[in-house]
Amino acid sequence: MGQAVDVHRLHFAFTITFHYIFPQLTMGLALLLVYLKTKALRTGDEHYSRAARFWARIFGINFALGVVTGIPMEFQFGTNWAAFSKTAGGVIGQTLAMEGVFSFFLESSFLGLFLFGEKKLGRMGHWWSAFLVFLGSWLSGYFIVATDAWMQHPSGYRFGANGAIELSSFWDLLLNKWALWQYAHTMLGAVQTGCFVMAGVGAFYLLTKRDEIYGRTFLRAGILVGTVAAILQLFPTGDMQGKLVAYHQQPTLAAMEGLFESQEGAPLAILGQPDVEKRKLDNPLEVPMMLSFLTYRQWRANVKGLADFPQTEWPDQIPLLYYSYHVMVGLGTIFISVMVLASLLLWRGKLYDSRWMLWMLMVCVPLPHIANTAGWMTAELGRQPWLIYGLMRTASGISPRVAAGNAWFTLIGFMGMYTVLAILWLFLIYREIALGPDPGHRPTSEEALVLAAE
């Protein structure tokens, strides 16, 4: 970790991991805000508008923290990754600029209207402001994912006379097949974050016997949307993302699965510890032939192991990549189980009285953040040793004049500042949850009975 390239990688990994705590929640909540405002518009019930206002305040806190932590990452392309920016800036600058100019300003402008303009806009105008916040946040996600997808699977480019990479097809960049499936998979992960947070807060209100009418609404919304998202996360989006890796990044697939030797009818590793030096998976728990089937839809298909590729093409952090991938998949499986079980209890009318299920939903609140982080670690560690897959090595993309000591200095500074921001964020979120959806209003018994019946 003493080499400059290692410190620059750690620097960006820390800042982007901390930053992504916030946008994954805002992108997930954006969809749920539209759901609540649609219910308010269709039923004319002020209850749903108050619920939407509550989550809009939490959305606003996360949006502010996302902006504060997102801006430094833009500058890091120049400060820490100058060679990469000089070589590929003509391509990645397109999507990054569109994210800032189009989607960010769309989201921020209409978020202001949504938070402060409800009386002026009216019911329909306020719904449109919620929808445009949703559109802006999801467009922002697409432009960022399209940038990363180009680094995973470059398309629509050519080399200029000076060796720089130039854009030859704007639409090949924007509609990269890798981007489409990666975006769907990423956004479903964000939706699950929003759903588990909303359901967890609802469970908290029911367990503490306060604001129970809102707790029921939050649980219902989070579970109904979250169940669909959890299933789609596995298939087709997760399945197709895995196929792209299998066909275009074969050493990555082998490292993710701890597969060191090629096998026909390759097993799927559920558990195990990769031993890179001995080139084997210790204490494996495997499902026979399942990896071959999932990858190529043939039980006896040959899956290449790491030994079939030069070691210079191997990801440089195989154990971390392996564990990140398995944490992501394991948590995704838990999410499906929890959401389906909660949906069954909701359908049978037993969810609101099932304290064990309410506790389970509360415990699960931080897990989507972990799963999303593990997913991004899988994508970025799996791309190594390439910064742009097949075109530019990671070691060639750093800023040559920024020494390891310089990067350590700023990294430690960011750690200190982000610790303060994390404490502030937790305090603000805690305060909003403690105040409740509407501190000055308590639903009447008639309102409670009508909404409980829904």
C-alpha positions as CSV (number, residue, x, y, z in Angstrom):
1,M,0.0,0.0,0.0
2,G,3.1,2.3,0.0
3,Q,3.0,2.7,-3.8
4,A,1.3,5.8,-5.1
5,V,-1.1,3.9,-7.3
6,D,-2.3,1.9,-4.3
7,V,-2.9,5.0,-2.2
8,H,-4.7,6.8,-5.1
9,R,-7.0,3.7,-5.5
10,L,-7.7,3.6,-1.7
11,H,-8.3,7.4,-1.8
12,F,-10.9,7.2,-4.5
13,A,-12.4,4.0,-3.0
14,F,-12.9,5.7,0.3
15,T,-14.5,8.9,-1.0
16,I,-16.8,7.1,-3.5
17,T,-17.9,4.5,-1.0
18,F,-18.8,7.1,1.6
19,H,-20.5,9.2,-1.1
20,Y,-22.6,6.4,-2.4
21,I,-24.3,6.0,1.0
22,F,-26.4,9.0,0.1
23,P,-27.4,8.8,-3.6
24,Q,-28.5,5.1,-3.4
25,L,-31.0,6.2,-0.8
26,T,-32.2,9.3,-2.7
27,M,-32.6,7.3,-5.9
28,G,-34.6,4.7,-4.1
29,L,-36.7,7.2,-2.2
30,A,-37.4,9.2,-5.4
31,L,-39.5,6.3,-6.7
32,L,-41.3,5.9,-3.4
33,L,-42.1,9.6,-3.2
34,V,-43.9,9.3,-6.6
35,Y,-45.8,6.3,-5.2
36,L,-46.9,8.3,-2.1
37,K,-47.8,11.4,-4.1
38,T,-49.8,9.2,-6.6
39,K,-51.7,7.7,-3.7
40,A,-52.4,11.2,-2.4
41,L,-53.6,12.4,-5.8
42,R,-55.8,9.4,-6.5
43,T,-57.4,9.2,-3.0
44,G,-57.4,12.8,-2.1
45,D,-56.2,11.8,1.4
46,E,-54.0,14.2,3.2
47,H,-52.4,11.3,5.1
48,Y,-50.3,10.3,2.0
49,S,-49.2,13.9,1.4
50,R,-48.0,14.2,5.0
51,A,-46.1,10.9,4.5
52,A,-44.5,12.2,1.3
53,R,-43.4,15.4,3.1
54,F,-41.8,13.3,5.8
55,W,-39.7,11.3,3.3
56,A,-39.0,14.5,1.3
57,R,-37.2,15.9,4.3
58,I,-35.1,12.8,4.7
59,F,-34.5,12.9,0.9
60,G,-33.4,16.5,1.2
61,I,-30.9,15.7,3.9
62,N,-29.4,12.8,1.9
63,F,-29.4,15.0,-1.3
64,A,-27.4,17.7,0.5
65,L,-24.8,15.2,1.8
66,G,-24.6,13.6,-1.6
67,V,-23.7,16.9,-3.2
68,V,-21.1,17.8,-0.6
69,T,-19.4,14.4,-0.9
70,G,-19.8,14.1,-4.7
71,I,-18.1,17.3,-5.7
72,P,-14.6,16.2,-4.4
73,M,-14.8,13.1,-6.6
74,E,-15.1,15.2,-9.8
75,F,-11.9,17.0,-8.8
76,Q,-10.1,13.7,-8.1
77,F,-10.1,12.9,-11.8
78,G,-7.7,15.8,-12.1
79,T,-5.8,15.7,-8.8
80,N,-5.3,11.9,-8.5
81,W,-6.0,10.5,-12.0
82,A,-4.6,13.1,-14.3
83,A,-3.1,10.7,-16.8
84,F,-6.5,8.9,-17.1
85,S,-8.3,12.2,-17.5
86,K,-5.9,13.4,-20.2
87,T,-6.2,10.2,-22.1
88,A,-10.0,9.5,-21.8
89,G,-11.4,12.9,-20.9
90,G,-12.8,13.3,-24.4
91,V,-15.1,10.3,-23.8
92,I,-16.0,10.3,-20.1
93,G,-16.3,14.1,-20.0
94,Q,-19.5,13.7,-22.2
95,T,-21.5,11.7,-19.7
96,L,-20.1,13.4,-16.6
97,A,-21.0,16.8,-18.0
98,M,-24.5,15.7,-18.9
99,E,-24.9,14.4,-15.4
100,G,-24.1,17.8,-14.0
101,V,-25.8,20.1,-16.5
102,F,-29.0,18.1,-17.2
103,S,-29.9,15.6,-14.5
104,F,-28.4,17.3,-11.4
105,F,-30.0,20.7,-12.1
106,L,-33.3,19.0,-13.0
107,E,-33.3,17.1,-9.7
108,S,-32.1,20.0,-7.5
109,S,-34.5,22.6,-9.1
110,F,-37.6,20.5,-8.7
111,L,-36.5,19.3,-5.3
112,G,-36.7,22.9,-4.1
113,L,-40.2,23.2,-5.6
114,F,-41.2,19.9,-4.0
115,L,-40.0,20.9,-0.6
116,F,-41.2,24.5,-0.5
117,G,-43.7,25.0,-3.3
118,E,-46.6,22.7,-2.5
119,K,-49.2,25.4,-1.8
120,K,-48.2,27.4,-4.9
121,L,-48.1,24.4,-7.2
122,G,-51.3,22.7,-6.2
123,R,-51.9,18.9,-6.1
124,M,-51.1,18.1,-9.7
125,G,-48.2,20.5,-9.9
126,H,-46.7,19.0,-6.7
127,W,-47.0,15.5,-8.2
128,W,-45.2,16.6,-11.3
129,S,-42.4,18.1,-9.1
130,A,-42.1,14.7,-7.4
131,F,-41.9,13.0,-10.7
132,L,-39.3,15.3,-12.1
133,V,-37.2,14.8,-9.0
134,F,-37.4,11.1,-9.6
135,L,-36.5,11.6,-13.3
136,G,-33.6,13.8,-12.5
137,S,-32.1,11.4,-9.9
138,W,-32.5,8.4,-12.1
139,L,-31.0,10.2,-15.1
140,S,-28.1,11.2,-13.0
141,G,-27.6,7.5,-12.1
142,Y,-27.7,6.6,-15.8
143,F,-25.0,9.0,-16.8
144,I,-22.7,7.9,-14.0
145,V,-23.3,4.2,-14.7
146,A,-22.7,4.8,-18.5
147,T,-19.3,6.3,-17.6
148,D,-18.3,3.3,-15.6
149,A,-19.8,0.9,-18.1
150,W,-17.6,2.4,-20.8
151,M,-14.5,1.8,-18.6
152,Q,-15.8,-1.8,-18.2
153,H,-16.6,-2.4,-21.9
154,P,-15.3,0.4,-24.1
155,S,-17.3,1.2,-27.2
156,G,-17.7,4.1,-29.7
157,Y,-14.1,5.3,-29.4
158,R,-11.0,5.8,-31.6
159,F,-7.5,6.8,-30.9
160,G,-6.4,10.3,-31.9
161,A,-3.1,11.4,-33.4
162,N,-1.7,12.3,-30.0
163,G,-2.7,8.9,-28.5
164,A,-5.7,10.3,-26.6
165,I,-9.0,8.3,-26.8
166,E,-11.7,10.2,-28.7
167,L,-15.4,9.7,-29.0
168,S,-16.4,8.3,-32.4
169,S,-20.1,7.5,-31.6
170,F,-22.1,9.3,-29.0
171,W,-24.9,6.7,-29.1
172,D,-22.5,3.8,-28.7
173,L,-21.3,5.5,-25.5
174,L,-24.7,6.2,-24.2
175,L,-26.4,2.9,-25.2
176,N,-23.5,0.6,-24.4
177,K,-25.0,-2.8,-23.8
178,W,-23.0,-3.0,-20.6
179,A,-24.5,0.3,-19.4
180,L,-28.1,-0.8,-19.9
181,W,-27.9,-4.0,-17.8
182,Q,-25.6,-2.4,-15.2
183,Y,-27.9,0.5,-14.8
184,A,-31.0,-1.7,-14.3
185,H,-29.1,-3.7,-11.7
186,T,-27.8,-0.7,-9.9
187,M,-31.1,1.2,-9.7
188,L,-32.9,-1.9,-8.4
189,G,-30.2,-2.0,-5.7
190,A,-31.0,1.6,-4.9
191,V,-34.7,0.9,-4.8
192,Q,-34.1,-1.9,-2.3
193,T,-32.2,0.5,-0.1
194,G,-35.1,3.0,-0.1
195,C,-37.6,0.2,0.5
196,F,-35.8,-1.4,3.4
197,V,-35.3,2.1,5.0
198,M,-38.9,3.0,4.6
199,A,-40.1,-0.4,5.8
200,G,-37.6,-0.3,8.7
201,V,-38.9,3.1,9.9
202,G,-42.5,1.9,9.6
203,A,-41.6,-1.2,11.7
204,F,-39.9,1.1,14.3
205,Y,-43.1,3.2,14.6
206,L,-45.2,0.0,15.1
207,L,-42.9,-1.5,17.6
208,T,-42.8,1.7,19.6
209,K,-46.5,2.2,19.2
210,R,-46.3,5.8,17.9
211,D,-47.4,7.2,14.5
212,E,-48.7,3.7,13.9
213,I,-50.9,4.8,11.0
214,Y,-47.9,6.1,9.2
215,G,-45.9,3.0,10.1
216,R,-48.5,0.8,8.3
217,T,-48.3,3.0,5.2
218,F,-44.5,2.9,5.2
219,L,-44.4,-0.9,5.7
220,R,-46.9,-1.5,2.9
221,A,-45.1,0.8,0.4
222,G,-41.7,-0.5,1.2
223,I,-42.6,-4.2,1.1
224,L,-44.7,-4.1,-2.1
225,V,-42.1,-2.2,-4.1
226,G,-39.2,-3.9,-2.4
227,T,-40.4,-7.4,-3.2
228,V,-40.6,-6.7,-6.9
229,A,-37.2,-5.0,-6.8
230,A,-35.5,-7.9,-4.9
231,I,-36.7,-10.5,-7.5
232,L,-35.8,-8.4,-10.5
233,Q,-32.4,-7.8,-8.9
234,L,-31.7,-11.5,-9.3
235,F,-33.4,-12.1,-12.6
236,P,-33.1,-10.8,-15.2
237,T,-30.7,-8.0,-14.3
238,G,-28.2,-9.9,-12.1
239,D,-28.3,-12.9,-14.6
240,M,-27.5,-10.7,-17.6
241,Q,-24.8,-8.7,-15.8
242,G,-23.2,-12.0,-14.9
243,K,-23.4,-13.1,-18.6
244,L,-21.6,-9.9,-19.7
245,V,-18.8,-10.7,-17.3
246,A,-18.6,-14.3,-18.4
247,Y,-18.3,-13.3,-22.1
248,H,-16.2,-10.2,-21.9
249,Q,-14.2,-10.5,-18.6
250,Q,-13.4,-14.1,-18.2
251,P,-10.6,-13.8,-15.7
252,T,-13.0,-11.7,-13.5
253,L,-15.6,-14.5,-13.5
254,A,-13.0,-17.0,-12.5
255,A,-11.7,-14.8,-9.7
256,M,-15.3,-14.1,-8.5
257,E,-16.0,-17.8,-8.2
258,G,-12.6,-18.9,-6.9
259,L,-12.1,-21.1,-10.0
260,F,-8.4,-21.6,-10.6
261,E,-8.6,-24.5,-13.0
262,S,-10.9,-24.8,-16.0
263,Q,-13.7,-27.3,-15.6
264,E,-16.5,-28.9,-17.6
265,G,-19.6,-28.8,-15.5
266,A,-18.0,-26.2,-13.2
267,P,-19.5,-26.0,-9.7
268,L,-21.0,-22.9,-8.1
269,A,-19.1,-22.0,-4.9
270,I,-21.4,-21.1,-2.1
271,L,-18.7,-20.9,0.6
272,G,-14.9,-21.2,0.6
273,Q,-11.7,-19.4,1.0
274,P,-9.5,-18.7,-2.0
275,D,-5.8,-19.6,-1.6
276,V,-4.1,-17.7,-4.4
277,E,-0.6,-19.1,-3.7
278,K,-1.8,-22.7,-3.8
279,R,-4.4,-21.9,-6.5
280,K,-7.3,-23.6,-4.9
281,L,-10.5,-22.9,-2.9
282,D,-10.2,-24.1,0.7
283,N,-13.2,-25.7,2.5
284,P,-15.5,-25.3,-0.5
285,L,-19.3,-25.7,-0.3
286,E,-20.3,-26.1,-3.9
287,V,-23.4,-26.9,-6.0
288,P,-22.2,-29.3,-8.8
289,M,-22.3,-28.0,-12.4
290,M,-24.4,-25.0,-11.4
291,L,-21.8,-22.4,-12.6
292,S,-21.7,-23.9,-16.0
293,F,-25.5,-23.9,-16.3
294,L,-25.9,-20.3,-14.9
295,T,-23.2,-19.0,-17.2
296,Y,-23.8,-20.8,-20.5
297,R,-27.1,-22.6,-19.9
298,Q,-25.4,-26.0,-20.4
299,W,-24.7,-28.3,-17.5
300,R,-21.4,-29.6,-19.0
301,A,-20.1,-26.3,-20.4
302,N,-16.5,-25.5,-20.0
303,V,-15.7,-22.5,-17.7
304,K,-12.2,-21.2,-17.9
305,G,-10.2,-20.9,-14.7
306,L,-7.6,-18.4,-13.8
307,A,-4.8,-20.8,-14.9
308,D,-5.9,-20.3,-18.5
309,F,-4.9,-16.6,-18.4
310,P,-1.5,-14.9,-17.9
311,Q,-1.1,-13.9,-14.3
312,T,-0.7,-10.3,-15.4
313,E,-4.3,-10.4,-16.5
314,W,-5.6,-11.6,-13.1
315,P,-7.4,-9.1,-10.8
316,D,-4.9,-8.1,-8.2
317,Q,-7.1,-8.5,-5.1
318,I,-8.6,-11.9,-5.7
319,P,-9.7,-12.7,-2.1
320,L,-11.3,-9.3,-1.7
321,L,-13.1,-9.6,-5.0
322,Y,-14.3,-13.2,-4.2
323,Y,-15.7,-12.1,-0.8
324,S,-17.2,-8.9,-2.1
325,Y,-19.1,-10.9,-4.8
326,H,-20.3,-13.5,-2.3
327,V,-21.4,-10.9,0.2
328,M,-23.4,-9.2,-2.5
329,V,-25.1,-12.4,-3.7
330,G,-25.7,-13.7,-0.2
331,L,-27.4,-10.5,1.0
332,G,-29.4,-10.4,-2.3
333,T,-30.7,-13.9,-1.4
334,I,-31.6,-12.7,2.1
335,F,-33.4,-9.7,0.7
336,I,-35.6,-11.9,-1.5
337,S,-36.4,-14.2,1.4
338,V,-37.3,-11.3,3.8
339,M,-39.4,-9.4,1.3
340,V,-41.3,-12.4,0.0
341,L,-42.0,-13.5,3.6
342,A,-43.1,-10.0,4.6
343,S,-45.4,-9.8,1.5
344,L,-47.0,-13.1,2.5
345,L,-47.6,-11.8,6.0
346,L,-49.0,-8.6,4.6
347,W,-51.3,-10.5,2.3
348,R,-52.6,-12.6,5.2
349,G,-53.1,-9.5,7.4
350,K,-50.6,-10.6,10.0
351,L,-47.6,-8.4,9.3
352,Y,-48.4,-5.5,11.6
353,D,-48.7,-7.8,14.6
354,S,-45.7,-9.9,13.8
355,R,-43.1,-8.4,16.1
356,W,-40.4,-10.8,14.9
357,M,-40.9,-9.7,11.3
358,L,-40.9,-6.1,12.3
359,W,-37.6,-6.6,14.1
360,M,-36.2,-8.4,11.1
361,L,-37.1,-5.5,8.8
362,M,-35.4,-3.0,11.2
363,V,-32.2,-5.1,11.4
364,C,-32.1,-5.3,7.6
365,V,-32.0,-1.5,7.2
366,P,-28.2,-1.2,6.8
367,L,-27.8,-4.3,4.8
368,P,-28.7,-2.9,1.3
369,H,-26.0,-0.3,1.8
370,I,-23.5,-3.1,2.5
371,A,-24.8,-5.1,-0.5
372,N,-24.6,-2.2,-2.9
373,T,-21.0,-1.4,-1.7
374,A,-20.0,-5.0,-2.2
375,G,-21.5,-4.9,-5.7
376,W,-19.5,-1.9,-6.7
377,M,-16.4,-3.4,-5.2
378,T,-17.0,-6.5,-7.3
379,A,-17.3,-4.4,-10.4
380,E,-14.3,-2.3,-9.8
381,L,-12.0,-4.9,-8.3
382,G,-13.0,-7.3,-11.1
383,R,-11.9,-4.8,-13.8
384,Q,-8.4,-4.7,-12.5
385,P,-5.6,-4.5,-13.6
386,W,-7.4,-2.3,-16.1
387,L,-8.6,1.2,-15.6
388,I,-10.2,1.1,-19.1
389,Y,-10.7,-2.6,-19.8
390,G,-8.2,-3.7,-22.5
391,L,-7.0,-0.2,-23.2
392,M,-5.4,1.4,-20.2
393,R,-3.8,-0.1,-17.1
394,T,-4.7,1.3,-13.7
395,A,-1.0,2.0,-12.9
396,S,-0.8,4.2,-16.0
397,G,-3.7,6.4,-15.1
398,I,-2.6,8.1,-11.9
399,S,-1.2,11.6,-11.6
400,P,2.6,11.2,-12.0
401,R,3.5,14.2,-9.9
402,V,1.3,13.4,-6.9
403,A,3.4,11.2,-4.6
404,A,2.0,8.6,-2.1
405,G,2.6,10.9,0.8
406,N,0.5,13.7,-0.8
407,A,-2.3,11.3,-1.4
408,W,-2.1,10.0,2.2
409,F,-2.3,13.6,3.5
410,T,-5.5,14.4,1.7
411,L,-7.0,10.9,2.4
412,I,-6.6,11.4,6.1
413,G,-8.1,14.9,5.8
414,F,-11.1,13.4,4.0
415,M,-11.5,10.8,6.7
416,G,-11.7,13.4,9.4
417,M,-14.2,15.6,7.5
418,Y,-16.4,12.7,6.5
419,T,-16.5,11.5,10.1
420,V,-18.0,14.8,11.1
421,L,-20.4,14.6,8.2
422,A,-21.4,11.1,9.2
423,I,-22.2,12.2,12.7
424,L,-24.2,15.2,11.4
425,W,-26.1,13.0,9.0
426,L,-27.0,10.5,11.7
427,F,-28.2,13.2,14.0
428,L,-30.4,14.9,11.4
429,I,-31.9,11.6,10.3
430,Y,-32.5,10.6,13.9
431,R,-34.2,14.0,14.6
432,E,-36.6,13.6,11.6
433,I,-37.6,10.1,12.6
434,A,-38.0,11.2,16.3
435,L,-40.2,14.1,15.2
436,G,-42.3,11.8,13.1
437,P,-44.3,12.4,9.9
438,D,-46.4,15.2,11.3
439,P,-45.7,16.3,14.9
440,G,-48.7,18.6,15.0
441,H,-51.2,16.1,13.7
442,R,-52.6,12.9,15.3
443,P,-55.0,10.8,13.1
444,T,-58.5,10.5,14.3
445,S,-59.9,7.0,15.1
446,E,-61.9,7.1,11.8
447,E,-58.8,7.9,9.8
448,A,-57.0,5.1,11.5
449,L,-59.7,2.6,10.7
450,V,-60.0,3.5,7.1
451,L,-56.2,3.5,6.4
452,A,-55.7,0.3,8.4
453,A,-58.3,-1.4,6.2
454,E,-56.2,-0.6,3.2
